[in-house]
Amino acid sequence: TVVHGRYGELKMASASGVPLEYLALLHPAAEAASALRQLNIDVGADVSDGEKKTGSGTLLIYGATQAAGLAALQLASSANIAVLGVVDGTHSSQHEFVDEIKNITLEPGTVLPEETACIKTLFRELVHGCTNGDAASNMTSYDASTFLRDFRENVLDYVKYYPESQLSSNPADYEFDGKEKDRQHHKANITAYLSQFDKGAPEIDPVIFKESFTVEQYAIFKNKFHRQTTAVISGDGENSMEKFSPADIVRDMALSPESIASELPAAGKEGGEYVPYEFTPLTNCLQNGVEVEVGGPVLGAVVNVTADLSVAVEAVAKGKTLREKAEALQFLTDGQKNAYAGFSSVVGAAKEAGKPVVVVGGTLPNFPSVEPSPEDVEEALSAMALSDNESQSRLNYFLQIYRASDYPVYADYAIHRAMEPLAGPRQIVVTK
């Protein structure tokens, strides 16, 4: 039998496949299972990697690298739930560890540092992109006339600033800064010097330009520009024009429009040779053929209490008025302020969706905490158990083990490491 310090005697059938070191983290794992159960997320069955596909919902987590938060992230991911997790300030600087957590999070879910979540508008956009899918093909405001109008305005501004009649748009080039005996030759010398460079843009009639330079002409010009830049970058001398002046090309196309059938024969035809994400003013070809994952609606939020967050929330909760709450924030450290800001973003997104917030790893004023049931403990053991010939389970931890049975001093050293300001992302376990 296995006797746990908090949960007593565990069923041998449930605990036999669980690594001994994982049992030290059974309580946070059970808390995670309890939190997901309260949010009506079924994590009872694992889904094979080939069948994993999100869409049934999105879970928000604060403290995604803490013991209970990491367990909630993995349990939700194993149930095809997209997770948008916030890494608190104690681990957000551990970039390699944050990348590892991203790798075990199903797309479109991800994890982000607390400093990013402090920007509420950015976090709100991330939640929207995760829940609805950040598909550019769903853009309802794709208006080719807007792109064309902006292009015309930019061309006319360019012509005005770089006129063909003026060799340089910088007045300083014509200023004389030399000896007085050379002043009479300055204009001739600077004119000869500037004449070796490409001339400016020819004059374009705005009325003719607006009437004749249509969306189709814009598409033709863009194709020419793309062909020229590709040839220059790849060193293709055969398809590269020795003298390529975009302003002259636009002026000529405005005076004598070209046929789109000869320049772009596949334009407007289904199956045209357009590259996904390529911009074309003729049609919305963004993400053509690219499947975009959709997380689904927000199901709720799980908050793993940290030391900074506990101090910040308790200080703000003591304020009765908005002024008192703001004054309480002013006396917090930067780490505590960031913790509260990131926490507020997660809670705000859950409340905006009308979903509950559940606290694990401690207690917070005005928020419900979990109390694991025997079923939650069994679920945690099942998730941590290793099957035959497998190296990992549904729930895995990053551990730093000190075997005090070999060297008793390791116990004191482990306590010292755990009490450091930035103890590192791994969970410290001491075995005796």
Disulfide bonds with the S-S distance in Angstrom:
none
